[in-house]
Amino acid sequence: MTPLVSQVRFRRTPKTKRQSGLEGRITFVLANHVLVTGVALRRSPRGEYVFTWPATKRYSAVPVDEDARHALECALLTALFVEIRQGAA
Protein backbone atom coordinates (compact mmCIF):
# COMPACT_ATOMS: atom_id res chain seq x y z
CA MET A 1 0.00 0.00 0.00
CA THR A 2 1.22 3.48 -0.90
CA PRO A 3 1.89 5.67 2.15
CA LEU A 4 -0.42 8.66 2.38
CA VAL A 5 2.51 11.03 2.96
CA SER A 6 6.22 10.68 2.22
CA GLN A 7 9.32 12.85 1.87
CA VAL A 8 8.21 14.97 4.82
CA ARG A 9 10.43 17.99 5.44
CA PHE A 10 10.11 20.45 8.30
CA ARG A 11 11.62 23.95 8.32
CA ARG A 12 11.62 25.28 11.89
CA THR A 13 10.77 28.90 12.55
CA PRO A 14 13.57 30.90 14.22
CA LYS A 15 13.27 30.84 18.01
CA THR A 16 12.59 34.59 18.14
CA LYS A 17 9.43 34.15 16.01
CA ARG A 18 8.03 31.08 17.77
CA GLN A 19 6.38 33.21 20.47
CA SER A 20 3.44 33.67 18.08
CA GLY A 21 2.90 29.89 18.06
CA LEU A 22 4.33 29.20 14.59
CA GLU A 23 6.69 26.23 14.97
CA GLY A 24 7.57 25.95 11.29
CA ARG A 25 6.50 24.95 7.79
CA ILE A 26 6.02 21.48 6.33
CA THR A 27 6.53 20.14 2.81
CA PHE A 28 5.53 16.61 1.82
CA VAL A 29 4.47 14.36 -1.03
CA LEU A 30 0.83 13.24 -0.89
CA ALA A 31 0.03 9.71 -2.12
CA ASN A 32 3.24 9.63 -4.19
CA HIS A 33 1.67 12.11 -6.62
CA VAL A 34 1.27 15.61 -5.19
CA LEU A 35 3.91 17.89 -3.70
CA VAL A 36 2.37 19.99 -0.90
CA THR A 37 4.34 22.96 0.45
CA GLY A 38 3.87 25.74 2.98
CA VAL A 39 1.66 23.98 5.51
CA ALA A 40 2.14 25.67 8.88
CA LEU A 41 2.64 23.75 12.12
CA ARG A 42 1.50 25.83 15.09
CA ARG A 43 1.34 25.39 18.85
CA SER A 44 -2.04 26.27 20.35
CA PRO A 45 -2.28 28.28 23.59
CA ARG A 46 -2.91 24.91 25.33
CA GLY A 47 0.31 23.50 23.87
CA GLU A 48 -1.30 21.24 21.26
CA TYR A 49 0.06 21.01 17.71
CA VAL A 50 -2.28 22.27 14.98
CA PHE A 51 -1.92 22.67 11.20
CA THR A 52 -2.89 25.69 9.14
CA TRP A 53 -4.11 24.96 5.59
CA PRO A 54 -3.09 26.80 3.45
CA ALA A 55 -0.37 28.53 5.39
CA THR A 56 0.58 31.36 3.04
CA LYS A 57 0.45 32.46 -0.55
CA ARG A 58 3.46 30.16 -0.97
CA TYR A 59 1.23 27.12 -0.40
CA SER A 60 1.13 24.92 -3.47
CA ALA A 61 0.26 21.44 -4.64
CA VAL A 62 1.90 20.21 -7.84
CA PRO A 63 2.48 16.77 -9.37
CA VAL A 64 5.94 15.43 -8.53
CA ASP A 65 6.65 14.18 -12.08
CA GLU A 66 5.05 13.59 -15.48
CA ASP A 67 3.63 10.17 -14.52
CA ALA A 68 1.95 11.69 -11.47
CA ARG A 69 0.68 14.62 -13.54
CA HIS A 70 -0.83 12.25 -16.09
CA ALA A 71 -2.45 10.03 -13.42
CA LEU A 72 -3.94 13.03 -11.62
CA GLU A 73 -5.20 14.63 -14.82
CA CYS A 74 -6.82 11.36 -15.93
CA ALA A 75 -8.49 10.93 -12.55
CA LEU A 76 -9.73 14.54 -12.55
CA LEU A 77 -10.98 14.37 -16.13
CA THR A 78 -12.78 11.10 -15.41
CA ALA A 79 -14.44 12.58 -12.33
CA LEU A 80 -15.43 15.73 -14.22
CA PHE A 81 -16.82 13.67 -17.12
CA VAL A 82 -18.96 11.62 -14.74
CA GLU A 83 -20.22 14.77 -13.02
CA ILE A 84 -21.02 16.47 -16.34
CA ARG A 85 -22.86 13.39 -17.64
CA GLN A 86 -24.88 13.07 -14.42
CA GLY A 87 -25.79 16.75 -14.60
CA ALA A 88 -27.04 16.34 -18.14
CA ALA A 89 -29.38 13.44 -17.23
Helices and strands as residue ranges (DSSP letters): E 5-12, G 15-20, E 22-30, E 34-43, E 49-52, E 60-63, H 66-88
